[in-house]
Amino acid sequence: MDPAERDANLVHGALKRRDGDYVSVLVEVACASPPDHLVAVRRAYCSLFACSVEEDLASCSAFEQPLKKMLVSLVSSYRYGGDCVDEEVAELEASRLSEGIRKKEPHRDEVIRIVSTRSKAQLGATLQQYRDDHHGTDFVEDIESQCSSQFAKTLKIVVWCLTSPEKHFAEVIRQSIVGLGTYEDMLTRAIVSRAEIDMRQIKAEYRVRFKTTVTRDVVDDTSFGYRDLLLALVGSEEEGLENMRRCIPC
């Protein structure tokens, strides 16, 4: 199964079964891959299930507004994939994000428009401007400290998947392992989908945040052939260690 068909099936399962972290699945597919991949997923979804992702999502009773509006906007988006940014736009839209947080209204239409349409480069510039305007405080930090709704929690995942996917997937791996038992669907999804994209960065992020390694946690919480498959996809921890060294300031 190619990646587009794999992700189309993940999205369909998330919308129909609504089990596990199904909201994260939708955001990951919409935001953590290049724009052309999302188009391929939408095309595969139509071919496999005789309807569109947008159609199924818009009619899904599990989501209420404004969360549904943001999710539909995300899966419908086709972002510019280049590196060009407009600093004036970044300054303006950073103030729009700031206003939404200050008034505890992260669900504002302008916030949804910014995160669902702007290129990853442009959004990165906007978030940097936000940090500059708030004396180094990150937009995600403000979401976590000032907003507690399901929409706000999902918005955090959206921002991470668009600008720092290694942070999100390190957290998914950790959540799938800690506590009693292992959430195999979460763990498999995170490792399989990112093995050839940014696993090195994920391993480095995991070390820094959780003071252990992906390999060690996989070995401790899985067994036999499943463990061996995951370890093969994760690869050597030395790669992650080298990235970690680059992340730590001198």
C-alpha angles and dihedrals in degrees: 000000000000120000094257093053090044092054093043088057091047091053093046091050091048092052097043104036098028091199129143117358095339094157090058090052091057093047094046093053093045099043114019098064136057118282093251090057091056089051089051090049092051091049091049091048092055091048095048101040106023094237138070129265089237091053094051093042094048091052096043110118093203092078129065130194133306091022092055091052092054094046093049090048091051097050091044095051128109107190129199105257101203133097102247115121135182110221093197090055090047091054093048095046093045087061090050090053090047092053092051092052095043091054092041090242105122088154093071116135091243092055091050091048093051097049095040100047112025121095118253090249093051092046090049090054091049092051091048089053088049090054091048091050092049100047095256098318112140123231091235091051090054091048090053095045100042108027128050106172125118087250091056092048090051092046089057090054090048093053093046094047091050099044110016109016091167089069093054097044093045087055093047091052091048094048091049091055109035120089128017115345130348127274095225097184092056094044094047093046094051096047099039095046095047102034094102097030115050110339091131091058092044091053091049092049091047092054093050097046103036103027092230137073135261089234094054093049093046091051092048096048106034136049148203121350095353091056092048092051093051093046091051090054094044093052129192119346090217087076090055091045091056091052090047090056089054090052096053113083118232 
